[in-house]
Amino acid sequence: MKRYEIIQEIFVPCNGDLVQNQRTIQERMLVSPERYVRGLYKNERRASYLHNTWGGSSVYEVVFDAGGKHRYIFTEL
C-alpha cells in the first residue's frame, strides 16, 4: 500500500465550473487509486472513467450522463 494525498473536485453540470467549496483534500493509504475511485461509484451505472497524468500526479475523472463530473488528483507522498 502507498500513501496518497487526494484532492477531490466536484464540477457543476450546467456550466462545468468548480462548485464553490466543493474541493476536499485528504490523505489515505491505498492499494490502487483507480480501485479507490471505482469503488466509490460501484453502484453508478452511467458513469465514464478517464485517467491522465499531470505533473507527476494521477488524475481520475468520473463523468456522469447527466453532465456532472468529479475529479480526483492523487499525489504519492
N, CA, C and O atoms as a Maestro MAE file, in Angstrom:
{
 s_m_m2io_version
 :::
 2.0.0
}

f_m_ct {
 s_m_title
 :::
 protein
 m_atom[308] {
  # First column is atom index #
  i_m_mmod_type
  r_m_x_coord
  r_m_y_coord
  r_m_z_coord
  i_m_residue_number
  s_m_chain_name
  s_m_pdb_residue_name
  s_m_pdb_atom_name
  i_m_atomic_number
  :::
  1 25 0.831 -1.178 0.000 1 A "MET " " N  " 7
  2 3 0.000 0.000 0.000 1 A "MET " " CA " 6
  3 2 0.880 1.247 0.000 1 A "MET " " C  " 6
  4 15 1.971 1.265 0.570 1 A "MET " " O  " 8
  5 25 0.379 2.269 -0.645 2 A "LYS " " N  " 7
  6 3 1.104 3.534 -0.715 2 A "LYS " " CA " 6
  7 2 0.241 4.641 -0.119 2 A "LYS " " C  " 6
  8 15 -0.984 4.539 -0.056 2 A "LYS " " O  " 8
  9 25 0.910 5.685 0.308 3 A "ARG " " N  " 7
  10 3 0.217 6.823 0.905 3 A "ARG " " CA " 6
  11 2 0.036 7.915 -0.149 3 A "ARG " " C  " 6
  12 15 0.983 8.275 -0.848 3 A "ARG " " O  " 8
  13 25 -1.193 8.441 -0.259 4 A "TYR " " N  " 7
  14 3 -1.513 9.448 -1.257 4 A "TYR " " CA " 6
  15 2 -2.195 10.662 -0.628 4 A "TYR " " C  " 6
  16 15 -2.941 10.542 0.344 4 A "TYR " " O  " 8
  17 25 -1.926 11.817 -1.199 5 A "GLU " " N  " 7
  18 3 -2.753 12.988 -0.962 5 A "GLU " " CA " 6
  19 2 -3.794 12.966 -2.076 5 A "GLU " " C  " 6
  20 15 -3.453 12.812 -3.249 5 A "GLU " " O  " 8
  21 25 -5.064 13.120 -1.705 6 A "ILE " " N  " 7
  22 3 -6.154 13.067 -2.682 6 A "ILE " " CA " 6
  23 2 -6.890 14.399 -2.660 6 A "ILE " " C  " 6
  24 15 -7.367 14.842 -1.615 6 A "ILE " " O  " 8
  25 25 -6.974 15.025 -3.817 7 A "ILE " " N  " 7
  26 3 -7.776 16.234 -3.974 7 A "ILE " " CA " 6
  27 2 -9.008 15.833 -4.775 7 A "ILE " " C  " 6
  28 15 -8.890 15.320 -5.888 7 A "ILE " " O  " 8
  29 25 -10.186 16.066 -4.210 8 A "GLN " " N  " 7
  30 3 -11.443 15.776 -4.895 8 A "GLN " " CA " 6
  31 2 -12.098 17.096 -5.275 8 A "GLN " " C  " 6
  32 15 -12.218 17.999 -4.447 8 A "GLN " " O  " 8
  33 25 -12.518 17.201 -6.525 9 A "GLU " " N  " 7
  34 3 -13.206 18.394 -7.025 9 A "GLU " " CA " 6
  35 2 -14.521 17.969 -7.661 9 A "GLU " " C  " 6
  36 15 -14.587 16.961 -8.364 9 A "GLU " " O  " 8
  37 25 -15.571 18.752 -7.406 10 A "ILE " " N  " 7
  38 3 -16.887 18.480 -7.982 10 A "ILE " " CA " 6
  39 2 -17.264 19.654 -8.885 10 A "ILE " " C  " 6
  40 15 -17.195 20.813 -8.475 10 A "ILE " " O  " 8
  41 25 -17.662 19.339 -10.116 11 A "PHE " " N  " 7
  42 3 -17.985 20.357 -11.106 11 A "PHE " " CA " 6
  43 2 -19.491 20.422 -11.362 11 A "PHE " " C  " 6
  44 15 -20.181 19.404 -11.305 11 A "PHE " " O  " 8
  45 25 -19.993 21.623 -11.644 12 A "VAL " " N  " 7
  46 3 -21.406 21.867 -11.921 12 A "VAL " " CA " 6
  47 2 -21.749 21.341 -13.318 12 A "VAL " " C  " 6
  48 15 -21.030 21.629 -14.274 12 A "VAL " " O  " 8
  49 25 -22.837 20.577 -13.449 13 A "PRO " " N  " 7
  50 3 -23.198 20.041 -14.764 13 A "PRO " " CA " 6
  51 2 -23.563 21.106 -15.797 13 A "PRO " " C  " 6
  52 15 -23.257 20.930 -16.976 13 A "PRO " " O  " 8
  53 25 -24.203 22.201 -15.397 14 A "CYS " " N  " 7
  54 3 -24.726 23.152 -16.381 14 A "CYS " " CA " 6
  55 2 -23.644 24.005 -17.040 14 A "CYS " " C  " 6
  56 15 -23.779 24.358 -18.211 14 A "CYS " " O  " 8
  57 25 -22.576 24.345 -16.318 15 A "ASN " " N  " 7
  58 3 -21.566 25.205 -16.939 15 A "ASN " " CA " 6
  59 2 -20.134 24.698 -16.797 15 A "ASN " " C  " 6
  60 15 -19.206 25.323 -17.311 15 A "ASN " " O  " 8
  61 25 -19.942 23.578 -16.111 16 A "GLY " " N  " 7
  62 3 -18.619 22.988 -15.988 16 A "GLY " " CA " 6
  63 2 -17.712 23.660 -14.979 16 A "GLY " " C  " 6
  64 15 -16.546 23.287 -14.854 16 A "GLY " " O  " 8
  65 25 -18.230 24.655 -14.249 17 A "ASP " " N  " 7
  66 3 -17.410 25.332 -13.253 17 A "ASP " " CA " 6
  67 2 -17.276 24.487 -11.994 17 A "ASP " " C  " 6
  68 15 -18.126 23.649 -11.693 17 A "ASP " " O  " 8
  69 25 -16.208 24.720 -11.279 18 A "LEU " " N  " 7
  70 3 -15.995 24.066 -9.997 18 A "LEU " " CA " 6
  71 2 -17.014 24.602 -9.009 18 A "LEU " " C  " 6
  72 15 -17.165 25.815 -8.866 18 A "LEU " " O  " 8
  73 25 -17.713 23.705 -8.325 19 A "VAL " " N  " 7
  74 3 -18.701 24.099 -7.328 19 A "VAL " " CA " 6
  75 2 -17.976 24.764 -6.168 19 A "VAL " " C  " 6
  76 15 -16.995 24.226 -5.654 19 A "VAL " " O  " 8
  77 25 -18.453 25.929 -5.754 20 A "GLN " " N  " 7
  78 3 -17.818 26.645 -4.649 20 A "GLN " " CA " 6
  79 2 -17.818 25.764 -3.407 20 A "GLN " " C  " 6
  80 15 -18.828 25.152 -3.059 20 A "GLN " " O  " 8
  81 25 -16.675 25.713 -2.750 21 A "ASN " " N  " 7
  82 3 -16.481 24.927 -1.530 21 A "ASN " " CA " 6
  83 2 -16.630 23.425 -1.748 21 A "ASN " " C  " 6
  84 15 -16.928 22.695 -0.802 21 A "ASN " " O  " 8
  85 25 -16.433 22.959 -2.955 22 A "GLN " " N  " 7
  86 3 -16.520 21.529 -3.222 22 A "GLN " " CA " 6
  87 2 -15.170 20.945 -3.618 22 A "GLN " " C  " 6
  88 15 -15.084 20.125 -4.532 22 A "GLN " " O  " 8
  89 25 -14.150 21.361 -2.945 23 A "ARG " " N  " 7
  90 3 -12.813 20.805 -3.121 23 A "ARG " " CA " 6
  91 2 -12.371 20.309 -1.754 23 A "ARG " " C  " 6
  92 15 -12.329 21.075 -0.791 23 A "ARG " " O  " 8
  93 25 -12.048 19.042 -1.674 24 A "THR " " N  " 7
  94 3 -11.591 18.478 -0.411 24 A "THR " " CA " 6
  95 2 -10.213 17.864 -0.611 24 A "THR " " C  " 6
  96 15 -9.870 17.408 -1.701 24 A "THR " " O  " 8
  97 25 -9.441 17.862 0.453 25 A "ILE " " N  " 7
  98 3 -8.095 17.277 0.441 25 A "ILE " " CA " 6
  99 2 -8.007 16.314 1.602 25 A "ILE " " C  " 6
  100 15 -8.410 16.628 2.721 25 A "ILE " " O  " 8
  101 25 -7.471 15.125 1.321 26 A "GLN " " N  " 7
  102 3 -7.299 14.125 2.374 26 A "GLN " " CA " 6
  103 2 -6.080 13.268 2.070 26 A "GLN " " C  " 6
  104 15 -5.553 13.293 0.958 26 A "GLN " " O  " 8
  105 25 -5.638 12.515 3.063 27 A "GLU " " N  " 7
  106 3 -4.552 11.553 2.887 27 A "GLU " " CA " 6
  107 2 -5.094 10.168 3.182 27 A "GLU " " C  " 6
  108 15 -5.866 9.977 4.122 27 A "GLU " " O  " 8
  109 25 -4.682 9.197 2.367 28 A "ARG " " N  " 7
  110 3 -5.117 7.813 2.552 28 A "ARG " " CA " 6
  111 2 -4.021 6.849 2.135 28 A "ARG " " C  " 6
  112 15 -3.180 7.154 1.289 28 A "ARG " " O  " 8
  113 25 -4.056 5.686 2.748 29 A "MET " " N  " 7
  114 3 -3.228 4.567 2.330 29 A "MET " " CA " 6
  115 2 -4.079 3.741 1.369 29 A "MET " " C  " 6
  116 15 -5.176 3.309 1.723 29 A "MET " " O  " 8
  117 25 -3.575 3.522 0.149 30 A "LEU " " N  " 7
  118 3 -4.353 2.831 -0.874 30 A "LEU " " CA " 6
  119 2 -3.521 1.776 -1.589 30 A "LEU " " C  " 6
  120 15 -2.307 1.918 -1.737 30 A "LEU " " O  " 8
  121 25 -4.175 0.746 -2.018 31 A "VAL " " N  " 7
  122 3 -3.546 -0.251 -2.882 31 A "VAL " " CA " 6
  123 2 -3.451 0.314 -4.292 31 A "VAL " " C  " 6
  124 15 -2.427 0.175 -4.962 31 A "VAL " " O  " 8
  125 25 -4.545 0.961 -4.742 32 A "SER " " N  " 7
  126 3 -4.614 1.484 -6.099 32 A "SER " " CA " 6
  127 2 -5.563 2.680 -6.145 32 A "SER " " C  " 6
  128 15 -6.701 2.567 -5.689 32 A "SER " " O  " 8
  129 25 -5.130 3.826 -6.685 33 A "PRO " " N  " 7
  130 3 -6.042 4.951 -6.849 33 A "PRO " " CA " 6
  131 2 -7.251 4.606 -7.731 33 A "PRO " " C  " 6
  132 15 -8.372 5.015 -7.426 33 A "PRO " " O  " 8
  133 25 -7.036 3.875 -8.797 34 A "GLU " " N  " 7
  134 3 -8.140 3.512 -9.684 34 A "GLU " " CA " 6
  135 2 -9.163 2.651 -8.952 34 A "GLU " " C  " 6
  136 15 -10.367 2.868 -9.083 34 A "GLU " " O  " 8
  137 25 -8.699 1.701 -8.203 35 A "ARG " " N  " 7
  138 3 -9.591 0.834 -7.433 35 A "ARG " " CA " 6
  139 2 -10.404 1.654 -6.423 35 A "ARG " " C  " 6
  140 15 -11.589 1.396 -6.212 35 A "ARG " " O  " 8
  141 25 -9.760 2.632 -5.810 36 A "TYR " " N  " 7
  142 3 -10.432 3.514 -4.850 36 A "TYR " " CA " 6
  143 2 -11.571 4.292 -5.525 36 A "TYR " " C  " 6
  144 15 -12.689 4.321 -5.012 36 A "TYR " " O  " 8
  145 25 -11.290 4.916 -6.665 37 A "VAL " " N  " 7
  146 3 -12.296 5.722 -7.367 37 A "VAL " " CA " 6
  147 2 -13.438 4.831 -7.857 37 A "VAL " " C  " 6
  148 15 -14.607 5.170 -7.670 37 A "VAL " " O  " 8
  149 25 -13.119 3.719 -8.469 38 A "ARG " " N  " 7
  150 3 -14.174 2.834 -8.974 38 A "ARG " " CA " 6
  151 2 -15.023 2.286 -7.821 38 A "ARG " " C  " 6
  152 15 -16.223 2.067 -7.990 38 A "ARG " " O  " 8
  153 25 -14.421 2.066 -6.673 39 A "GLY " " N  " 7
  154 3 -15.166 1.606 -5.507 39 A "GLY " " CA " 6
  155 2 -16.164 2.634 -5.001 39 A "GLY " " C  " 6
  156 15 -17.231 2.277 -4.502 39 A "GLY " " O  " 8
  157 25 -15.818 3.908 -5.129 40 A "LEU " " N  " 7
  158 3 -16.728 4.971 -4.704 40 A "LEU " " CA " 6
  159 2 -18.000 5.001 -5.542 40 A "LEU " " C  " 6
  160 15 -19.063 5.385 -5.053 40 A "LEU " " O  " 8
  161 25 -17.890 4.596 -6.799 41 A "TYR " " N  " 7
  162 3 -19.011 4.698 -7.741 41 A "TYR " " CA " 6
  163 2 -19.452 3.332 -8.264 41 A "TYR " " C  " 6
  164 15 -19.978 3.235 -9.373 41 A "TYR " " O  " 8
  165 25 -19.244 2.294 -7.487 42 A "LYS " " N  " 7
  166 3 -19.541 0.940 -7.956 42 A "LYS " " CA " 6
  167 2 -21.022 0.720 -8.269 42 A "LYS " " C  " 6
  168 15 -21.355 -0.158 -9.065 42 A "LYS " " O  " 8
  169 25 -21.902 1.490 -7.666 43 A "ASN " " N  " 7
  170 3 -23.341 1.348 -7.940 43 A "ASN " " CA " 6
  171 2 -23.847 2.331 -8.993 43 A "ASN " " C  " 6
  172 15 -25.041 2.363 -9.294 43 A "ASN " " O  " 8
  173 25 -22.956 3.117 -9.540 44 A "GLU " " N  " 7
  174 3 -23.310 4.120 -10.555 44 A "GLU " " CA " 6
  175 2 -23.237 3.456 -11.931 44 A "GLU " " C  " 6
  176 15 -22.156 3.096 -12.395 44 A "GLU " " O  " 8
  177 25 -24.371 3.301 -12.566 45 A "ARG " " N  " 7
  178 3 -24.417 2.585 -13.846 45 A "ARG " " CA " 6
  179 2 -23.983 3.432 -15.023 45 A "ARG " " C  " 6
  180 15 -23.420 2.916 -15.988 45 A "ARG " " O  " 8
  181 25 -24.234 4.714 -14.952 46 A "ARG " " N  " 7
  182 3 -23.982 5.577 -16.113 46 A "ARG " " CA " 6
  183 2 -22.855 6.567 -15.816 46 A "ARG " " C  " 6
  184 15 -23.062 7.777 -15.732 46 A "ARG " " O  " 8
  185 25 -21.681 6.014 -15.666 47 A "ALA " " N  " 7
  186 3 -20.506 6.849 -15.415 47 A "ALA " " CA " 6
  187 2 -19.355 6.371 -16.293 47 A "ALA " " C  " 6
  188 15 -19.171 5.173 -16.509 47 A "ALA " " O  " 8
  189 25 -18.587 7.335 -16.793 48 A "SER " " N  " 7
  190 3 -17.386 7.031 -17.567 48 A "SER " " CA " 6
  191 2 -16.181 7.405 -16.726 48 A "SER " " C  " 6
  192 15 -16.216 8.379 -15.974 48 A "SER " " O  " 8
  193 25 -15.126 6.636 -16.853 49 A "TYR " " N  " 7
  194 3 -13.911 6.875 -16.085 49 A "TYR " " CA " 6
  195 2 -12.783 7.265 -17.032 49 A "TYR " " C  " 6
  196 15 -12.528 6.580 -18.023 49 A "TYR " " O  " 8
  197 25 -12.118 8.355 -16.725 50 A "LEU " " N  " 7
  198 3 -10.990 8.836 -17.518 50 A "LEU " " CA " 6
  199 2 -9.758 8.906 -16.630 50 A "LEU " " C  " 6
  200 15 -9.858 9.228 -15.446 50 A "LEU " " O  " 8
  201 25 -8.608 8.608 -17.194 51 A "HIS " " N  " 7
  202 3 -7.363 8.668 -16.432 51 A "HIS " " CA " 6
  203 2 -6.301 9.416 -17.230 51 A "HIS " " C  " 6
  204 15 -6.119 9.174 -18.423 51 A "HIS " " O  " 8
  205 25 -5.605 10.325 -16.558 52 A "ASN " " N  " 7
  206 3 -4.486 11.064 -17.140 52 A "ASN " " CA " 6
  207 2 -3.425 11.252 -16.069 52 A "ASN " " C  " 6
  208 15 -3.649 10.968 -14.892 52 A "ASN " " O  " 8
  209 25 -2.287 11.728 -16.489 53 A "THR " " N  " 7
  210 3 -1.269 12.140 -15.528 53 A "THR " " CA " 6
  211 2 -1.015 13.622 -15.730 53 A "THR " " C  " 6
  212 15 -1.134 14.144 -16.839 53 A "THR " " O  " 8
  213 25 -0.664 14.290 -14.644 54 A "TRP " " N  " 7
  214 3 -0.420 15.726 -14.697 54 A "TRP " " CA " 6
  215 2 0.596 16.076 -13.633 54 A "TRP " " C  " 6
  216 15 0.329 15.922 -12.441 54 A "TRP " " O  " 8
  217 25 1.753 16.544 -14.050 55 A "GLY " " N  " 7
  218 3 2.794 16.960 -13.116 55 A "GLY " " CA " 6
  219 2 3.226 15.887 -12.141 55 A "GLY " " C  " 6
  220 15 3.562 16.198 -10.998 55 A "GLY " " O  " 8
  221 25 3.227 14.637 -12.558 56 A "GLY " " N  " 7
  222 3 3.625 13.544 -11.686 56 A "GLY " " CA " 6
  223 2 2.497 12.971 -10.846 56 A "GLY " " C  " 6
  224 15 2.714 12.030 -10.083 56 A "GLY " " O  " 8
  225 25 1.304 13.519 -10.973 57 A "SER " " N  " 7
  226 3 0.140 13.026 -10.237 57 A "SER " " CA " 6
  227 2 -0.783 12.263 -11.184 57 A "SER " " C  " 6
  228 15 -0.809 12.522 -12.387 57 A "SER " " O  " 8
  229 25 -1.532 11.326 -10.629 58 A "SER " " N  " 7
  230 3 -2.552 10.610 -11.395 58 A "SER " " CA " 6
  231 2 -3.872 11.333 -11.224 58 A "SER " " C  " 6
  232 15 -4.261 11.679 -10.108 58 A "SER " " O  " 8
  233 25 -4.561 11.561 -12.334 59 A "VAL " " N  " 7
  234 3 -5.835 12.273 -12.312 59 A "VAL " " CA " 6
  235 2 -6.913 11.337 -12.859 59 A "VAL " " C  " 6
  236 15 -6.815 10.842 -13.982 59 A "VAL " " O  " 8
  237 25 -7.939 11.106 -12.042 60 A "TYR " " N  " 7
  238 3 -9.075 10.286 -12.448 60 A "TYR " " CA " 6
  239 2 -10.307 11.169 -12.469 60 A "TYR " " C  " 6
  240 15 -10.559 11.923 -11.529 60 A "TYR " " O  " 8
  241 25 -11.073 11.073 -13.546 61 A "GLU " " N  " 7
  242 3 -12.317 11.822 -13.648 61 A "GLU " " CA " 6
  243 2 -13.467 10.849 -13.844 61 A "GLU " " C  " 6
  244 15 -13.378 9.898 -14.621 61 A "GLU " " O  " 8
  245 25 -14.539 11.107 -13.129 62 A "VAL " " N  " 7
  246 3 -15.765 10.327 -13.267 62 A "VAL " " CA " 6
  247 2 -16.787 11.277 -13.884 62 A "VAL " " C  " 6
  248 15 -17.143 12.292 -13.286 62 A "VAL " " O  " 8
  249 25 -17.253 10.940 -15.080 63 A "VAL " " N  " 7
  250 3 -18.194 11.788 -15.810 63 A "VAL " " CA " 6
  251 2 -19.528 11.050 -15.869 63 A "VAL " " C  " 6
  252 15 -19.597 9.896 -16.291 63 A "VAL " " O  " 8
  253 25 -20.582 11.735 -15.438 64 A "PHE " " N  " 7
  254 3 -21.910 11.150 -15.391 64 A "PHE " " CA " 6
  255 2 -22.712 11.554 -16.620 64 A "PHE " " C  " 6
  256 15 -22.463 12.607 -17.207 64 A "PHE " " O  " 8
  257 25 -23.678 10.718 -17.012 65 A "ASP " " N  " 7
  258 3 -24.528 11.009 -18.169 65 A "ASP " " CA " 6
  259 2 -25.250 12.340 -18.033 65 A "ASP " " C  " 6
  260 15 -25.487 13.014 -19.035 65 A "ASP " " O  " 8
  261 25 -25.599 12.726 -16.827 66 A "ALA " " N  " 7
  262 3 -26.317 13.982 -16.601 66 A "ALA " " CA " 6
  263 2 -25.401 15.200 -16.753 66 A "ALA " " C  " 6
  264 15 -25.871 16.336 -16.685 66 A "ALA " " O  " 8
  265 25 -24.104 14.977 -16.956 67 A "GLY " " N  " 7
  266 3 -23.181 16.072 -17.191 67 A "GLY " " CA " 6
  267 2 -22.286 16.425 -16.024 67 A "GLY " " C  " 6
  268 15 -21.353 17.211 -16.185 67 A "GLY " " O  " 8
  269 25 -22.541 15.870 -14.861 68 A "GLY " " N  " 7
  270 3 -21.699 16.153 -13.703 68 A "GLY " " CA " 6
  271 2 -20.338 15.498 -13.840 68 A "GLY " " C  " 6
  272 15 -20.170 14.544 -14.599 68 A "GLY " " O  " 8
  273 25 -19.372 16.014 -13.105 69 A "LYS " " N  " 7
  274 3 -18.022 15.453 -13.172 69 A "LYS " " CA " 6
  275 2 -17.367 15.575 -11.802 69 A "LYS " " C  " 6
  276 15 -17.449 16.617 -11.152 69 A "LYS " " O  " 8
  277 25 -16.720 14.504 -11.376 70 A "HIS " " N  " 7
  278 3 -15.915 14.507 -10.162 70 A "HIS " " CA " 6
  279 2 -14.483 14.187 -10.571 70 A "HIS " " C  " 6
  280 15 -14.242 13.253 -11.336 70 A "HIS " " O  " 8
  281 25 -13.553 14.953 -10.068 71 A "ARG " " N  " 7
  282 3 -12.137 14.762 -10.393 71 A "ARG " " CA " 6
  283 2 -11.374 14.415 -9.118 71 A "ARG " " C  " 6
  284 15 -11.593 15.015 -8.065 71 A "ARG " " O  " 8
  285 25 -10.472 13.435 -9.229 72 A "TYR " " N  " 7
  286 3 -9.626 13.023 -8.124 72 A "TYR " " CA " 6
  287 2 -8.177 13.128 -8.572 72 A "TYR " " C  " 6
  288 15 -7.794 12.550 -9.589 72 A "TYR " " O  " 8
  289 25 -7.376 13.860 -7.821 73 A "ILE " " N  " 7
  290 3 -5.959 14.007 -8.128 73 A "ILE " " CA " 6
  291 2 -5.174 13.308 -7.030 73 A "ILE " " C  " 6
  292 15 -5.276 13.675 -5.859 73 A "ILE " " O  " 8
  293 25 -4.393 12.305 -7.401 74 A "PHE " " N  " 7
  294 3 -3.629 11.502 -6.446 74 A "PHE " " CA " 6
  295 2 -2.153 11.834 -6.563 74 A "PHE " " C  " 6
  296 15 -1.565 11.710 -7.638 74 A "PHE " " O  " 8
  297 25 -1.561 12.252 -5.465 75 A "THR " " N  " 7
  298 3 -0.125 12.528 -5.419 75 A "THR " " CA " 6
  299 2 0.479 11.622 -4.360 75 A "THR " " C  " 6
  300 15 0.095 11.668 -3.192 75 A "THR " " O  " 8
  301 25 1.428 10.798 -4.782 76 A "GLU " " N  " 7
  302 3 2.061 9.887 -3.834 76 A "GLU " " CA " 6
  303 2 2.950 10.657 -2.874 76 A "GLU " " C  " 6
  304 15 3.723 11.521 -3.287 76 A "GLU " " O  " 8
  305 25 2.835 10.342 -1.593 77 A "LEU " " N  " 7
  306 3 3.634 11.020 -0.564 77 A "LEU " " CA " 6
  307 2 4.824 10.178 -0.164 77 A "LEU " " C  " 6
  308 15 5.610 10.587 0.691 77 A "LEU " " O  " 8
  :::
 }
 m_bond[307] {
  # First column is bond index #
  i_m_from
  i_m_to
  i_m_order
  :::
  1 1 2 1
  2 2 3 1
  3 3 4 2
  4 3 5 1
  5 5 6 1
  6 6 7 1
  7 7 8 2
  8 7 9 1
  9 9 10 1
  10 10 11 1
  11 11 12 2
  12 11 13 1
  13 13 14 1
  14 14 15 1
  15 15 16 2
  16 15 17 1
  17 17 18 1
  18 18 19 1
  19 19 20 2
  20 19 21 1
  21 21 22 1
  22 22 23 1
  23 23 24 2
  24 23 25 1
  25 25 26 1
  26 26 27 1
  27 27 28 2
  28 27 29 1
  29 29 30 1
  30 30 31 1
  31 31 32 2
  32 31 33 1
  33 33 34 1
  34 34 35 1
  35 35 36 2
  36 35 37 1
  37 37 38 1
  38 38 39 1
  39 39 40 2
  40 39 41 1
  41 41 42 1
  42 42 43 1
  43 43 44 2
  44 43 45 1
  45 45 46 1
  46 46 47 1
  47 47 48 2
  48 47 49 1
  49 49 50 1
  50 50 51 1
  51 51 52 2
  52 51 53 1
  53 53 54 1
  54 54 55 1
  55 55 56 2
  56 55 57 1
  57 57 58 1
  58 58 59 1
  59 59 60 2
  60 59 61 1
  61 61 62 1
  62 62 63 1
  63 63 64 2
  64 63 65 1
  65 65 66 1
  66 66 67 1
  67 67 68 2
  68 67 69 1
  69 69 70 1
  70 70 71 1
  71 71 72 2
  72 71 73 1
  73 73 74 1
  74 74 75 1
  75 75 76 2
  76 75 77 1
  77 77 78 1
  78 78 79 1
  79 79 80 2
  80 79 81 1
  81 81 82 1
  82 82 83 1
  83 83 84 2
  84 83 85 1
  85 85 86 1
  86 86 87 1
  87 87 88 2
  88 87 89 1
  89 89 90 1
  90 90 91 1
  91 91 92 2
  92 91 93 1
  93 93 94 1
  94 94 95 1
  95 95 96 2
  96 95 97 1
  97 97 98 1
  98 98 99 1
  99 99 100 2
  100 99 101 1
  101 101 102 1
  102 102 103 1
  103 103 104 2
  104 103 105 1
  105 105 106 1
  106 106 107 1
  107 107 108 2
  108 107 109 1
  109 109 110 1
  110 110 111 1
  111 111 112 2
  112 111 113 1
  113 113 114 1
  114 114 115 1
  115 115 116 2
  116 115 117 1
  117 117 118 1
  118 118 119 1
  119 119 120 2
  120 119 121 1
  121 121 122 1
  122 122 123 1
  123 123 124 2
  124 123 125 1
  125 125 126 1
  126 126 127 1
  127 127 128 2
  128 127 129 1
  129 129 130 1
  130 130 131 1
  131 131 132 2
  132 131 133 1
  133 133 134 1
  134 134 135 1
  135 135 136 2
  136 135 137 1
  137 137 138 1
  138 138 139 1
  139 139 140 2
  140 139 141 1
  141 141 142 1
  142 142 143 1
  143 143 144 2
  144 143 145 1
  145 145 146 1
  146 146 147 1
  147 147 148 2
  148 147 149 1
  149 149 150 1
  150 150 151 1
  151 151 152 2
  152 151 153 1
  153 153 154 1
  154 154 155 1
  155 155 156 2
  156 155 157 1
  157 157 158 1
  158 158 159 1
  159 159 160 2
  160 159 161 1
  161 161 162 1
  162 162 163 1
  163 163 164 2
  164 163 165 1
  165 165 166 1
  166 166 167 1
  167 167 168 2
  168 167 169 1
  169 169 170 1
  170 170 171 1
  171 171 172 2
  172 171 173 1
  173 173 174 1
  174 174 175 1
  175 175 176 2
  176 175 177 1
  177 177 178 1
  178 178 179 1
  179 179 180 2
  180 179 181 1
  181 181 182 1
  182 182 183 1
  183 183 184 2
  184 183 185 1
  185 185 186 1
  186 186 187 1
  187 187 188 2
  188 187 189 1
  189 189 190 1
  190 190 191 1
  191 191 192 2
  192 191 193 1
  193 193 194 1
  194 194 195 1
  195 195 196 2
  196 195 197 1
  197 197 198 1
  198 198 199 1
  199 199 200 2
  200 199 201 1
  201 201 202 1
  202 202 203 1
  203 203 204 2
  204 203 205 1
  205 205 206 1
  206 206 207 1
  207 207 208 2
  208 207 209 1
  209 209 210 1
  210 210 211 1
  211 211 212 2
  212 211 213 1
  213 213 214 1
  214 214 215 1
  215 215 216 2
  216 215 217 1
  217 217 218 1
  218 218 219 1
  219 219 220 2
  220 219 221 1
  221 221 222 1
  222 222 223 1
  223 223 224 2
  224 223 225 1
  225 225 226 1
  226 226 227 1
  227 227 228 2
  228 227 229 1
  229 229 230 1
  230 230 231 1
  231 231 232 2
  232 231 233 1
  233 233 234 1
  234 234 235 1
  235 235 236 2
  236 235 237 1
  237 237 238 1
  238 238 239 1
  239 239 240 2
  240 239 241 1
  241 241 242 1
  242 242 243 1
  243 243 244 2
  244 243 245 1
  245 245 246 1
  246 246 247 1
  247 247 248 2
  248 247 249 1
  249 249 250 1
  250 250 251 1
  251 251 252 2
  252 251 253 1
  253 253 254 1
  254 254 255 1
  255 255 256 2
  256 255 257 1
  257 257 258 1
  258 258 259 1
  259 259 260 2
  260 259 261 1
  261 261 262 1
  262 262 263 1
  263 263 264 2
  264 263 265 1
  265 265 266 1
  266 266 267 1
  267 267 268 2
  268 267 269 1
  269 269 270 1
  270 270 271 1
  271 271 272 2
  272 271 273 1
  273 273 274 1
  274 274 275 1
  275 275 276 2
  276 275 277 1
  277 277 278 1
  278 278 279 1
  279 279 280 2
  280 279 281 1
  281 281 282 1
  282 282 283 1
  283 283 284 2
  284 283 285 1
  285 285 286 1
  286 286 287 1
  287 287 288 2
  288 287 289 1
  289 289 290 1
  290 290 291 1
  291 291 292 2
  292 291 293 1
  293 293 294 1
  294 294 295 1
  295 295 296 2
  296 295 297 1
  297 297 298 1
  298 298 299 1
  299 299 300 2
  300 299 301 1
  301 301 302 1
  302 302 303 1
  303 303 304 2
  304 303 305 1
  305 305 306 1
  306 306 307 1
  307 307 308 2
  :::
 }
}
